[in-house]
Amino acid sequence: MPTNQELKAKAMAAIDDRADWLLDVSKTILANPEPGFYEYKTAGYVSGKLDELGIAHQDGIALTGLKGYLRGGQPGPTVAVIGELDSLRVPGHPHADAVTGAAHACGHHCQIGMMLGVAIGIMAAGVQQELAGSVALMALPAEEFIDVEYRYGLHNEGKLGFMSGKQEFIRLGAFDDVDMAMMVHTTSSSEDGKFALGGTSNGHVTKYVNFLGKAAHAGASPHMGVNALQAATVALNALNAQRETLRNENIVRLHGIMTRGGASVNSTPADVRYEGRVRGRTAEAIADASMKMDRCMRAGALAMGGKVNIVTLPGYMPVINDLGMTDIFRDNAEQLVPAGDIITHPADLNRGGSTDMGDLSQIMPVIHPYTGAATGAGHSIEYIVEDYVQGVINPAKAMAMSVIDLLARGSAKAKEVLDGHTPVMTKDQYVAFQNSRLVEELYDGSV
């Protein structure tokens, strides 16, 4: 029976042999960005690459998601390796779509290359049959929670239950046969070294707010209208006044964009729309800040005598990185880069951002390491992956080796991780909790 290290050597050699192919995949996705739940072209491209590798898979999960399997020589747990399909909208980015403004300003294009790289490593001669269990290869949509009006529309049409990829995969049961999961995200932070492990993230809820007024001639008879844009301005000023009520340790973030400011400059704005985000490190902090945001939105409508429709959408939960899986990943990362370039952050170090990998971490063991391959601030026009070996090839190797450690030798390591893990909630509890957070309120400030 070959040793784990011998199996890892075969996997790494196979990944090296297909390195140019993997980088071409990631760069092709970079050149063709699509935002969440629009990723039909990207999904079709990834499906074709899975076909090229001879991996049977299901598509169309949560509209654009994909899932395939590599079965080991013996039964055992299933480890999911995840890549994300979606981009942001960052007009002005060097790789932005000229029409949609979509751009991979967060590095998700690298994750698909990583996922396919893991598949190549596990499929190397003599590796797959030595594993007791399966690898689920999962390409998921819509991690970036944007285009809220569009997503809420899909929900109301019955096309979506939840409005992000992993949330909807959980709801649909696509993770029901998965026991643990991993993925790696690119980073540009110098504090993260070549690989960064541990830490956590903010949770959040999302707001879709529609201020409703009454149109009138903006020059001749503004007094006959109800200015919804002024209502929104009052609301946002009130929201800024709330910041002194927020405790620093809760890392609360209140932010958003105006997506519609009215119909025309010579008509009093009667339909104004705002997409907002309430982030925080705990569910309690998020609930408190969400309540305050709602009060501010109502205050704007009350001040102008208009109406406001406030929809609160279930957002993400903080990431919990499994310690046993983290140790395995770190040991394997040390075979790729110097140990001093691997940073392990404290479990409570919060980056301030959010990810739906946090939702998955509530119901199963997961890890969400970072790889230092980019420059520029995340989600900006300056965010560029510069080192594609560190951005794609090394993470693929680290995850492939970690899968081998988990599933080789009768999957003893995977069983050890599972035996030592207590989920925060069951899948049914998670779905019920998230459903309870979807709330719509129409407030009339004219009465």
Sequence and secondary structure as in RCSB ss.txt:
>XXXX:A:sequence
MPTNQELKAKAMAAIDDRADWLLDVSKTILANPEPGFYEYKTAGYVSGKLDELGIAHQDGIALTGLKGYLRGGQP
GPTVAVIGELDSLRVPGHPHADAVTGAAHACGHHCQIGMMLGVAIGIMAAGVQQELAGSVALMALPAEEFIDVEY
RYGLHNEGKLGFMSGKQEFIRLGAFDDVDMAMMVHTTSSSEDGKFALGGTSNGHVTKYVNFLGKAAHAGASPHMG
VNALQAATVALNALNAQRETLRNENIVRLHGIMTRGGASVNSTPADVRYEGRVRGRTAEAIADASMKMDRCMRAG
ALAMGGKVNIVTLPGYMPVINDLGMTDIFRDNAEQLVPAGDIITHPADLNRGGSTDMGDLSQIMPVIHPYTGAAT
GAGHSIEYIVEDYVQGVINPAKAMAMSVIDLLARGSAKAKEVLDGHTPVMTKDQYVAFQNSRLVEELYDGSV
>XXXX:A:secstr
   HHHHHHHHHHHHHHTHHHHHHHHHHHHTS  BTT THHHHHHHHHHHHHTT  EEEEETTTEEEEEEE SEE
EEEEEEEEE  BEE TT TT  TTT EE  S HHHHHHHHHHHHHHHTSTTTGGG EEEEEEEEE   S   HHH
HHHHHHTTS SSSSHHHHHHHHTTTTT  EEE  EEE  GGGBSEEEEEE  EEEEEEEEEE B  BTTT GGGS
B HHHHHHHHHHHHHHGGGGS GGGT EEEEEEEE  S TTB   EEEEEEEEEESSHHHHHHHHHHHHHHHHHH
HHHHT EEEEEEEE      B HHHHHHHHHHHTTTS GGGEEEEEEEEE S   THHHHHTTS EE  EEE EE
S TTSTT EE  HIIIIIHHHHHHHHHHHHHHHHHHHHHHHHHHT   SS HHHHHHHHHHT EEEEEETT 
